[in-house]
Amino acid sequence: PAFSCSGCTFSYFARAGNAIKIGKLVYVNAVLILNNSGNTLTANALTITGLPYQSFATSYTNCSSVSWFASTTSYVQVNAGISGSSTAIAIYGNTVASTSSVNTLNGNAILHATNSSQIQVSCVYEAVN
């Protein structure tokens, strides 16, 4: 797995992921930890790329578990989801002041360039085949 964000560069301390496919169901887990230097973060949407199987075209999946540490903003909730026909996990969240329950998070908001930010996510989704 890897972070993706337009205009961002990432230096990882650790990255790990696994996937198990049973029929069309795919169980995935990923953990990404940034180094405390070498990161450039921008105000563009953050995703986690590298899902091994494309998701079914008409499905949207909310991930069951998301943990985050050392972000630049105080979030009360962080979610993740996989859109139809995708191989990436989108990151969403909200603060106490949020007026919407689904706000796409920017790289420079959820991650901290010099504080070893970490995101862990677990999802089950339906694959195309």
Secondary structure as GFF3:
##gff-version 3
##sequence-region A 1 129
A	DSSP	beta_strand	2	4	.	.	.	ID=ss1
A	DSSP	beta_strand	12	22	.	.	.	ID=ss2
A	DSSP	beta_strand	25	34	.	.	.	ID=ss3
A	DSSP	beta_strand	47	49	.	.	.	ID=ss4
A	DSSP	beta_strand	61	62	.	.	.	ID=ss5
A	DSSP	beta_strand	65	69	.	.	.	ID=ss6
A	DSSP	beta_strand	77	82	.	.	.	ID=ss7
A	DSSP	beta_strand	88	94	.	.	.	ID=ss8
A	DSSP	beta_strand	103	104	.	.	.	ID=ss9
A	DSSP	alpha_helix	107	110	.	.	.	ID=ss10
A	DSSP	beta_strand	118	126	.	.	.	ID=ss11
###
